[in-house]
Structure formats: structure tokens, C-alpha cells
């Protein structure tokens, strides 16, 4: 999503120079502020579209200017820059960042596969240890399971409205930029030119998404900077030339006069005024690509003053021109000789702003998919060097078709503005609610402070939200309809995912069943590696038993692989793999849990397969040294003495290497439930999600393994270790098979009508028409084995 080099793509460290900080602030203009900076194109036009009229007293225009000034000051500046941007998740922002923060500080997550080992990740940091936090709000949230669902629905609502904004912003930005042609053409011609030109630009914009923005990304910041300087200069010119006293309208008194005179019409016109803060959410959503300070500097010292000057300049011009009430807009305040150059810059700036929101839509859908809240879609990474630049073909073409449909269907700024305004205010309300919870649960501030934040900013946003709702029949119906449609899809998918996980837990098999499989039962072990993919972090999945029943053979080396998401933005590569044994070493069966954050890039199958086998080899080396009591890591003796003979541990096998000998940091904090039998029987979904091993002593071990250990004599290297490593190597050479479940979900008899509709029709329709797990994992068809499973839930 960002358009700059990876060197500056991370977060600014405390010792970074001001030069680097200013460069980051400059680069943020093209990614973060494209949408917000183009709002002067359509705010006044939308506000004076119908509800209020520009009169000779200027009370309306000055009242609108006062509203715009204080809205920009209170919401983007005070709320986002000074409060919300601090609620980052390891430097990441956005709706899912707030949700993951809350889920880590309170047990409100509905995501399956939770493990205590996840809390040991370096990115899983907590402000205070959990035992010191006894907030009543936290205990109330954790106690009432309905609130967990309500919180997820709130997050999904915000997500759906961000997607809706990704549909509406390109349409309104490009349309209003192109509508400047109406002053250069006759009325008979411009109405036939604006819509086709807008559609052509939109088609070009969406068609070029496949190539990524890294090739032209370096132009984004200069375009937005040129646009900001342009509207600032025009604003200053209009203030000085037409009305130097327009600054007086910044007083809140003019808001009072405006509402007193216009009454209901003034309240309804707030639906146009709120468009001045469209794009503010991008400051928080794109936080991960820059730093808090860089975004703060860019907004406070450049974007905010430029926008205020632009709005003041337009108001100054309109205060002296009352004969153009039917053509109130941005371009009438531009001097005639400059209109074409300004039009070109405006179109370029609107394209940059649209690009940023489209990329943001791809990003949030990818996050939703990672957390099991969206059907699987194909994610293409358009740049190997710049993290976060992704492209989703299905979503791209759907957005393009809907965007063009909105442009052709509405054909005016008023309807587009009403639709966009409702989407923007809903996202902001969701952010305000979630930030209030972060203030209590994560920052451990008094509840009265969070309540004050919620009431102050929430009341402002509710005022604008209520004004937007009155425009339901004039365009505001579109984001509501879209949100209902998307929320239904997302909630059905998430509900079925959790139910499938519950089914898998109840039907998993014991280790004894696996160990009993052998020649006496007619089961053969064939050469190669079998990767059995499952959502379970413990136990033997039921689909493997169906596989063995229908095909009485399995591979010489068997690996149960669980690819799971954890509620953190990134998992460091050195902490990604949790590896352990399933059964004794002679069985050659292992478990590997691969952990990704909600912003992580999933590996392609070739690098994943080779790295998985490399981590298995590292684990075999580590496990041999540990069990044979070598003094490579004497710190482990304490935990080794407490380990019973039938328990097999998961170890974090790292990828951090130094010159010569690679180093590995092992964190022994989880025991495999399927082997030790340590977990109680699962009675409900809540138990599935919240089960925790008790009494496990966590040990961190630092040790090194010699890469050239294979050259040592048999007296130095245990023959069993050599044999196990040779088996792994020969199995790799024989080939790898990917064993995946092909599921069909069915509601059990006696289920409610709603559940039967959701599972039998909704989920199965989505599953058949979205990407399969083999496509998501990029498994080659020649290596794929699918096992059919019917889930009766």
C-alpha cells in the first residue's frame, strides 16, 4: 500500500535524525492524505446542494466555514493526531489493530486456535501483567459472552464501511475533479462529457492495480504536495483579494447563528459538511507504513493549514459573489486563466487519493481473511521489496464495476456525498467506541476518562451521523445496503469457521490410534513426506482417519501442519514455527504450527515447504541434544527434570543466523495435548478457544548447532540422530504430498431455520464460489490430496 522504499517503510526509531523524520512525513502525503486533501473539491457543493441557500447576509457560508474549521480541528487534529494514533498495535493502526489490542488484554476473542505460547511472542506485548489488572469493565466484558459477539459485529461493521468507502471515494473524488469542465464547456456538452471521462479514468485506475504502485509511487507525494500548495495559494489569494475579514467566521458564534437561522435545513446540511473529514481514518489505518511523529508533523504543519486556507478562500470568494448560487463549488473560486492547470492537478490528486483508499480496501480484506472473517480470495503481492503492496483480483473488478455503476447511477455530487458521508461517519464511530475500550483495558486509565472521550467525540459524530441518515433516500441507502450484505457474508463465514473448529475438536483422535496403525492392520508406510493440514493445534484430525481408511497407507514422514493467525500484526520469522513430535522418534511423525499475524505475507508453497523441512531438521537436532543431556544448553536441565516420558513439547525453532554457526532460541511453554492428554474434555466453543495448559514452566534456551555435524565420526554423532535426518532427507527427495480437507457443512436435524439457511445454503455457496485452501496455499495440483469431510453441526 505504501509507495516508498522498504528502508523507510518501518517505524522511526528514537535516534533517527530529523532528516529521516521529515522524509517520512513527506512520503506520507501521497499515501495517507490524498483523500483528505481533495475534500475541498466537493464540501461546499454538497452542503449547498439542496437544504440551505447562499444568501446576501452570508450567514450560511460563514456558518458552514465555522463548522468546517471546528470539525477539522476536533476530529482529525485532536481525536486522531493526539489520541487515536497512540492506540497502535506494534506500530500498526486501523480497526483490526484496535480489536487485536483489546483481545490481547481481555479474553473477548472469538478466534479459534488460541494457545498460551502465542502470548510469548515478542509482538504480543501487554501494558501490564494480566494479574495486576482487575478492571470491572474487563471482568464484565469477559463474563458476558454476548458482548464478545457484539464486539466482533462492531468491528465487522467498521470493516464493511471501510470497504464501502473504497467504493465511493474514487467515484466522488474523480467525478468532482472532472466536473471542473462544466465551467469551460456549455451546459449541453459538459453533462455528456463529465460522466464518460470519469468512467474512463476509473477503468484505467482499476486496470492498473495489477501492476502495483511501486513503479509510479514516487510521484504520489509530489502530486499531493503540489495540490496542497495549489489550494493554499488559491485560498490566500481569495482571502486577500475578496474578503480579508473572513477569519472572523472561525468563531463558534457563527455556528450558532447558522443553526438559529437555518434550523432543520442547517442540521440536514451537516451531511455535506462532514465530507471535510473524509480520509481522516487513513491517518490511523496507514500508521504501520510510517510513524506517529511523521504523520503528526505532516498533518499539523502542512495538511491542516492548507485545508483551512482552502476553505477560507472559497468562503471569502462566495461572500462577495451571490449570483452563482446554482454553481457553488471549488472551481468558481479559481481564476479563469488557472482553471485548466488546477483541473489537471485536481484529477491527479483525486487519482492518488483513490489509489490509497483502494489499496486500503485490499489490505483490510486481507486482514479479515487472515482472522477467519472473510471468504478466501487470491492475494497477489505486487512488490517483493515493499511490504504490504497487495492486489486482490476478485475485489478489484467488483469495486470497479460498482464504482462505475455509482458514477452512472448517481451522476451528481449530492448523492455520492450523502453515501460517502454515512460510510465515513460509521467508521469513525466504530473507532471512537473501540478506542474508548483501549483507554480502559490497554492503557489502564480511569473509566471516567474513556467515558468522557466517548461522549465528547461520539456526540459530535452522532450529530453528523444523524444528519447523514436523513439522506437515506438520496444516496445514503447505498452504504447501508452494502454493509448489510458484506456483514452477512462475513458473519456467516466466521460462524461456520468456529463451528467447524468445534466439530474438529470433538472428533479428533488419540495418539494411541495413530501409533496402532501398522502392518498388522494392513497399513503401509510409503516413501515421501505427508503434510496433513488441519486447524487443530493438538490431536489427530478426523480427516486423516478418513484418508487412512480409504487408502490404507501413509507417508514415511508425517507432519501435521496448522497454519494459524494470531492477534498481532506481525510474527517475527524467528518465532513463526512451533515444532514438536507426535509419538516416539521412531514413528517419524511431527507437528508444526505456523503462526502469522494479520498483516503478515504468507509464503508461497516452494519456500514454505523448504523452510518447513529445514525447521524440522533443526528441531530434530535440538531434540536430540536436549534428550541426550548434552551441555550445549545447561539451562534446560530444570525443565527437563520435570518432563514425563509421555509428554512431547513444542519448541520455537528460529531462523536468525549469524556468521558460521546458526543460533536458535527455543521457548518451551506448551505441551502437545494430543500426546500428554493434559487438556480436559471440551464442552463448548468457549472452552475450545480459552483452554490453557496449566503448570508449564517456561524456559528460554540459547544454543548453537554445528552445520557440519554430519562430518563427525559415528562416535561423536548418535546413529539414531543420523538415521532420522537421513530419513527426512530421503523423504524430501521422494516427494511431498499436501493432504487437505474438502469440507461440506450441513446443519443437524432440529436446527433453527436461520442456522440451516446460514450453513446449508450461505456457507456452502460461499465455499463453492471462493478460492479453495489449495489455491490460498498455492499447492501444485500434482502434489494435492483432498479428503472429503461432511461436517454435521
N, C-alpha and C positions, 0 to 999 in steps of 0.2 A: 504494500500500500504506500510505503514511503518511496520517495524519488531521490534518494541520496545514497552515498557510499556507505558500506557497512561500517567503515571506520567511525563514522559519526552517527550510526544508527542506534547505538546503545544509549545508556544514561550517562550524563556528565558527572564525573567524579568530583569530589570536593576540591581537589587540587588543580582541576582543569583551568586553563587560562581563560581570560575574558574574551580572547580572540576566538577560541573554540565555542564559547557560550554564545557569542554574537552570531557566529556562523550557523549554529543550530537554530537560533531564533530566526535568522534569515531564511533558512531552509524550511522552517515550519510554516512560513507564509503560504507556500504552494500546496502543502498537504492539508493543513488544519483550517486555514482562513479563507479558502476560495469561496465557499458557500456563504459565509457570514459577510464577506466583503462585497458581494454582489446584491445584497438585500436592498440598498438604496434604489435599485432599478424598479422595484415594484411595491414598496411600502406605501408611499403616498397614493399611488394609483389604486391599490386595493382598498385603502382606507376611505378614499372619497368616491368609491365606485357607485355607491347607492344610498347608504344610510345617512350620510351628512353631506352638506353642500358648502362650498367655499364662498363665504360672504364678504361684503365690504368691510365689516368690523374686524376681520382677521382673527376672531376669537377661536374659530375652528382650527385654522392652520397653526396658530401658536399653541393651542391646547394639545394638538397632535404632536407637535415638536417637543413639548414638555413631557408628554407620555413616553415618546421615543427615548428622550435623554435619560429619564429616570429608569425606564425598563432596561436600557443598555447598561446603566450604572449598577443597578441592583442585581440583575440576573447574571450576565456574563462576568462582570467585574467582581462584585462582592461574593456571589454564590459560587461560581465556578473557579475563578482565579484564586480566591483566598480560602475557600473551604473545600469544595468537591475535589479539586486537583490533588489535595493532600490525602484523599482516601484511595490511594493507589495500591495495587496488588503487585508487589515487587516491581514497581515502576510502570505497571500496565493499568489502563483505565477502561471504562465502559461498563455496561450493565452487568456482564458476566464477571468482571473484576470485583464489583461490589458484592455480587452473590457469592462468589468463592470466598471472599473475605469473611462474610457472615457465616458461611458453612464451616469454616475452619475454627471459628471462635465459639460456635454453638452447634449442637447436633440437630440441625434442621435440614440436612441434605437428604434428598430422595434418590441420590445416585447409588446404584449398586456397587459391589466390589470394594467397599471400604476396608482398609487394613490399617492396623496401628503402625506398621512400617512406613506408611505414607507420611506420617507426622514427623518422621526423622529426616525427610528431605530438607535440603538447605534452603529451598524456596518456600517451605511450609513454616514460615516464622510466625510466632504469636507475640502480641504485645506483652502479655503477662501469662505466667503459667496458669493452666485451667483451674487448678485447685485454689488459686487465690481469688478467683473471680466468682462471686456469688450474687451476681446481679439478679434482681427479681424479674426483670424483663427477660433475661436469658432463661431462667428456670421456667417462666411462663411459656415462652416460645417452645422450649424443648418438651414440655409436658403435653401440650395440645397438638396432636398430630395434624389436625385440620389446618393449623397455621402453617405447617410445612408446605402443604399443598397450595395454600393461599399465596405464600411467598413465591413459590415456583410459577404460579399463574401470573403474578405481578411481573416477574422477570420476563416471562414469555410475552406478556402484553407489551412491555417496553421493546423487546426484540422485534416483535411484529411491526410496531410503529416505526422502528428504525428502517426496516425493510420497505415499509410504505413511503418513508421519506426518500429512500433510494429510488423509488419510482417517480415521485412527484417533483423532487428538486431539479433533476435535469430538465424536465418539461417546462417548469415555470422559469428557471434561470435562462435557458436558451431562448424561450419564447419572448420574454420581456426584453432581452438583449436585441433580438432581431426586430422587435416591434418598433425600434427607433426608425425604421424605414418609413413609417407612416407619415413622418414629417417631411420626408423627401419625395414622396410619391402622392399621387392623387388618391382620394378615398376609394375610387373604383378599382384601383390597381393594387393598393397595398394589402387589401383583405385577401387577394388571391396569391400574394407573394409571401406573406409572413409565415403562414402555416406550412406550405411546401418547403421553404428554406429551413424552418425549424426541424421538420421531419428529416430532411436530408442531413443536417448536422448531427441529429440524434442517431441516425443509422450509421453514419461514419464513426461516431464516438463508440457505439457498442460493438461495431465490427472490429475496431482496432484493439478491443480489450484483450484479444487472444495473444497479441504480441507483447503485452505488458507495457508499463510506463517507464521502465528504466532507461529506454533509449531516448525519450523526449522529456524525461522527468526533470532534467536540469533546467528546462525552460519554464517550469511551473512557478517557481519562486519569483523570477524576474517579471513574469506576466502579472502576478498578483501585486507585486511591489509597484509596477508601472500603473496598475489600476488604482491602487490606494493613493499614490501620488497625484494621479489624474483627478480623482474625486475630491481630494483635499484642495488642490489648486482651484478647481471649479467652485468649490464651496467658499473659499476665501474670496475669490473674485466676486461671486454673487453677494456675499455679505457686505463687502466694501462698496460695491457698485450700486446695490439696490436698497439695503437696509442695515446699516451698521449697528442699529439698536436691537437687532433680533435676539441677541444674547439674553435680553430681559425675559424672553419666553421660556428660559430654562427654569424659571421659578415654579415650584409646585402650585402656586396660586393659579396659574393658567390652566392647570388640570382641573381644579375646582370650578373655574369659570366655564370651561369647556363642558363638563358634565352637567352643570346647572342649566346651561342653555340648550344643549342637545338632548339631554335626558336619555330615553330609550335608544334613540338613534346613535348617540355617542357611545353607549355601552355596546351596542352591536358592532360599531366600527372598530372596537378593540380587536376584533378578529383579523383586521388588516394591520393594525399597529404591531401586534405580536410578531409579525413576519420580520421585524427588525432584529430579532434574536435567533432566526433560523441559522443553524450551523454552529451555535454555541456548544452543543453537545459534542461536536467534533474535537473541541479542545481537550475534553476528557477521554473520549474514545481513542484518540491518536496519541495519547500520552506516552505509550510504550516506545514510540519511534523517536522521541526527543527527551526532554527533561522538564521537570516542573518549572525550573527557573527560566529556561529558554522560552517556553510558551507564555509564561507570565510577562517576560520582558517584551516579547513581540506584541502581545495584546495591549498591555498598559501603555507602552510608549509609541506605538505606531498604529495598530488597527483601531483601537478605541478612539484616539483623537481624530483619525482620518474619517471614521464613520460619523462622529459628531459634527465635524466641519461639513461633511456632505449633506447631512440632514438640515443643518442650519442654513446652508447655502440655498437649498431648494425652498425652504420656508421663506427666506429673505426674498427670493425671486417672486414666489407666489403672493407674498404680502403686497406687492406692487403691481400684480397682474391679476385682474379679476375677470378678464374677458375670455380666458381659456379654460373655463370650468369643466368643459367636456373633454379636455385633453390634458388633465393633470397627470404628470408623470415625470420621469427623470430627464428625458431628452429635451423638453421645452425650456429647461433652465440652462441648457448648453448653448453657447453662442453658435450661430448658424455655420460659420466657417470651420468650426471644430467638430461638427456632428459626425461626419464620416470617420475621422480618426478615432473619436471616442467610441463610436459604434463598433469599430473593429476591435479595439481593446476590450470593450464590454463583452463581445462574443467570445473572445479568447479567455477572458476571466471566468465567464459562465461555464465554458467547457472545462476549465481547470477545476472549478468548484464542483461540477457534475462528476468529473472523474474521481475526485476524492470521496464523494458520497457513494458512488458505485463500488469503489474498492472497499469502502467501509461495510457495505452490504455483503460483499463476498466474505469479508473477514468475520462478520457476526454470524453468518450462516455456517461457516466452517466451525466456529466455536460451539454453536448449537448442536451441530452434528457430533462433535467430539464429546459432548456431555449427554449424548443419547436423546436429544430433544428435537431432532430433525432427521427425516429420511436420508439415507446415504446418497450423496451426489459425488460426481467426479471433481476432484480438486487438482488443478494444474498449477504448478509453481513456475511462474514466468521468468524468474531470475534465480540463478544459482548463487549469486553474490549477495543479493539484497533480501534479507529475511522478511517474510510477511507479504510479498507480492504474489497474490494468487488470482486465479481465474476459474470460475465455475461455469462451464458452457451452458448447462440447462437453465440456470438462474439468469445468465446474461441475456439469452434470447427471450426468455419470458419477460424480463424487465424491459427489453427493447420494444416488444410488441405492445405491452401495457402502456409504456411511456408514449408511444406514437398514438395509441388509442385515446389516451387522456388529452393529448395535444389536439387531435382532430375532433374529439367529442366535446371538449370544453371551449376551445378556441378563444378564450379570454382569460385575462389575469385574475379576475374576481373569483371565478370558480376554482381555478388552480390554487389561488392563495388561500381560500377557505379550506380546501382539502389539506394543503401543506401545513397550515397553521394548527389544525387539530392534531395532526401526527406529531408535530414538534412539541406542542404543549403536553401531550400524553407522555412522551419520552421524558420530558423534564419533571413531570410529576412523579414518575416512577423513580427517577434518580434522586429526587428530594426524599421520598419515603425510604429508599434503601440507604441513603447517606445518614438519615436520622438513626437507623439501626446500627450503622457502623460507628457513629459517635458514642453510642451506649456500649455495644458489645466489643468493639475493637479498640476504641480509644479510652474506654472506661471513664467517660465523663458523666456528670450527673444527668439523670433523665430529664430534668427541667431544661437543661441546655439543648438537648435533642428536640424536646417538645417546642421550644422557642424557635429553633431553626425550622422545624416542620410547619409551625403555624405561620411564621413570617413569610417565608418563601412559598409555602404551599398555598396561602391565601392569595398571593399575587398571581400565581399560576392558575389557581382555580377561577379567579376572575376572568382571565383570558380564555381559559378552557370553556367556561360557561358561555362566553360570547361566541366562541367557535361553534358550540353545539347548536346555537340558534340558526346557524347557516347549514343545517343538516340537509335541507332540500336543495341548497345552492352549491353543492360540491363536497361538503363535509361528510356526506354519506360514504364516500369512496374509501377513506382510510378505515372507517369503522367496519365496513363490509370486508375489506381486505384483512383486517386484524382478526375478525371472527373466523374467516376461512383459514388463515395461517395458524391461529391458535388451536383450532380444532385438529388440524393435521399434526401439529407439534405435540399436543397433549395426548392424542391417541397413540402416537408413536412412542412417547415416553412411557405411557401407562402399560402398553403391551411389552415394552422392553423390560420394565421392572417385573411384570407378571411372568415373563419367560425366565428371568433370572430366578424367581421364586420357585418355578417349576423345576429348573435345573438343580437347585439346592435340594429339593425334596426327593429327587430321583437320582442323585449321584450315587456312585457305587463305592464300595470299600476297597482298601488296598489289598485285603486278603483275596478278593475276587480277581484282581489283576495278577497277583502272584500265583494264583492257582492255574492260570492259563498256561498250558504247556503241551508237550507231545502226547501226554496221557489222555488229553481231551481232543486230540487231533488238531491242535493249534500249532502252526509252524511259524518260525521267525525267518523273515526274508531279508536279504541284504538291502541296505539303504537306511535313510532317516525318515521317520514319520513325524510330521509336525501336526499335532491334533489341536486345532484352535477351539477355545472354549472361553466362556465368560467367567467360569469358576476360578477362584484362586486357591481352592482346595478340593480334594476328592477327584474321583474318576467320572468324567461326564457320561451321561446316558447314551449320547450319540456314538461313543466309542464302543459300547457294548453291542449296539445295533450293527456297527461296522464289522466287529469280530464274528457276530452271529451269522451274518450273510456271507462273509468272506473269511473263513477260518485261518487267518494269518495276519500277522502284523510285523512291523519292521524291526530290524535288529537293534536299532537305537530309536527309542520312543521319547518324544518331547511333548509335554502338554503346555501349550503356549496360550497365555492370556494377555491380550493387548487391551489395556485399560487406560482410562483417563482419570486424572486426579485433579482436585480443585485448586490447582496452581497454574499460572500462565505458562511456565516452562519447567521441565525437569532436566537438570544438567546431565549431559551424556554419561558422565562417570557414575551417576546414580540411577540410570534408566533400567538396568537389568537386575531383577531379583531371581537368583538361580538356586535350585535345591534338588535333592534326589527324591525319587518316588520308588521306594523299595531299596533293597541292598545294592551295592555297586555291581554285583554280577548280573543284575537284571537289565542294566543299561537303560533305565528309564529316569527321566528328569522332568522337572517343572521349571518353566521360565515365565516370569511375569514381566511384561514390557510396559513401562509406565510413560505416558505422555501427558503434558499439560494441555490446556485448552487452546493455546496459541502455538503449540509445537508443530513442526513439519514432520509428518510421518515418512519413514524411509521407504524407498522402493524395494521391491522384493529381493533383488540381487544383493544389495548392500545389507538388507535385513538378514538374509539367510547366512551370508558370510560372517557378519558380526555376531549373530546368534551362536554359530558354531565356534567362533573364536572365544566367546564368553563361556561356553560350555567347557572348552579346553582349559580356560583359566580356572573355572570352578573346580574341575577335576584335580588340577594341580593343587589348588588351595585346600580342597577337602582331604587330599592325601597327606599333605603336610600337617594339617590340623589333627587328623585322626591318628597319625603316627607319632604325634608328640614331639616334632622337631622344634628346635629353639629359634626358628625363624621369626616367631611371634609369641614370646613367652607370656604376653599379657592375656592371652586367650585361655590360660590354664584354669582360671576361676570358673569361666562359663563352661569349659569342657567337663569339669568335675561334676557339674550339676546335670549333665545331659544323660538321659537314659538311653539304653541301647536301641529302643524302637522309635526314637524321635529323629527327624531329619529337618535340618534348618535351611531357611532361605538366606542366601548371602548376597549382598550388593556387590556385584562384580563391576569394577570401574574400567574406564577407558583412558584414564590420564596416564601419559607415558613421559618418561624422562630419557635423556641420552643413555644408551646402554641398556639398563635393566628397567622394565616397566614396573610401576608401583600400583598397588591395588588397595583400596580402602574398603574393608569389609565391615558391615554393620549387622550383627546378629541380633535381631529383635523380633523375629517371627518364626513360629514353628508350623510346619505343614499339618493342617488339621486332618487331612485325609490319611495321614500316617500315624500320628500320635493319638488320634481320636479325642483330642482335647476340647473340642467345641461341644456345647450342649445341642440338643435337638432343636431345630429351627421351627418356631411355631407361627411366625408371621413375617411379612416383608420387613417390618421394623427390625426384627431380630436379625434378619439376613444382613441388613445394612449396618447394624450397630454392633455386631458381635466382635468381641475383643479378646485376644488371648491374655490370660492372667498370669502374673508371676514370672514373666520372661525378663531375664537380666540382659540389658543391652550392653554390648561390648563393641568398641571400635578398635580395629586391628590394623596396623600398618606393616606391610611386609613386602618382600620382593621375590619374584620367581625368575630364575635364570632361564633365559630363552634357549640356551644351548645345553639344557639338561639332558637332551637326547644323546649327546656325545659322551656322557659319563658311562663308566662301566656298570654292569648289572649290579655289582656290589654296592654302588652308590645310589642307584635308582631302583626302587622297588619294582619287581617284574609285573606285579598286578597293575600298577600305575601305567607302565609302558603298554601293557596289553589293552587297557581301557582307552588310552589315547590312540593306539593303532586301530582299535575297533571304530572309534569315532572318525578317524581319517578314511578308513576303507569304506565306511557307510556313506560318508560325504561323496566319495568318488563313485559309489554305486548309484547315487541319485537321491533327491529329496522329494517326498510326496507331501502335499498340503491337504490335510483332511479337514473339511469344513462341513458344518451342519447346514442342511437346506430345510428350513422350518416352514411349517404350515400351522397357523394358530386357529383354534376352534374353542368357542365358549362352551363350557359344560352345561349339561341339561339343568334346567331350573334357573339359569341366569336371567337377569333382568333384560328387558328389550334394549335398553341403552347399551349394556355391556355386549350383547350379541351383535348389535349394529357396529359398535366400535371395533370388536375383534374379528368377527366373521367377514365383515364387508370392508370397514375402514382400513384396518391394519393390513389385511391380506391384499387389498387393492394397492395400497402404497408399496408393500413389499414386492409385488409383481412388477410394478412400474418404476421402481427406483433401482439404483445400482446395487448389485449383489455384493456380498462380502468379498468374493474373489476379485471383483473389479476394484473395490476400495483398497484391497491389499496388493493389487496388480499381480495376481498369481497367474503364471502361464497356464493355458488350458491343458497342456500335455502333462503337467505335474499336479493337476487338481483331482481330488476325490471328494465327491459330495455325498453326504449321508442324510437321507430323508428322515425328518422327525416331525411328528404331529404333536403339538402342544395343546392339551385339553385343559383349559383354565377356567 
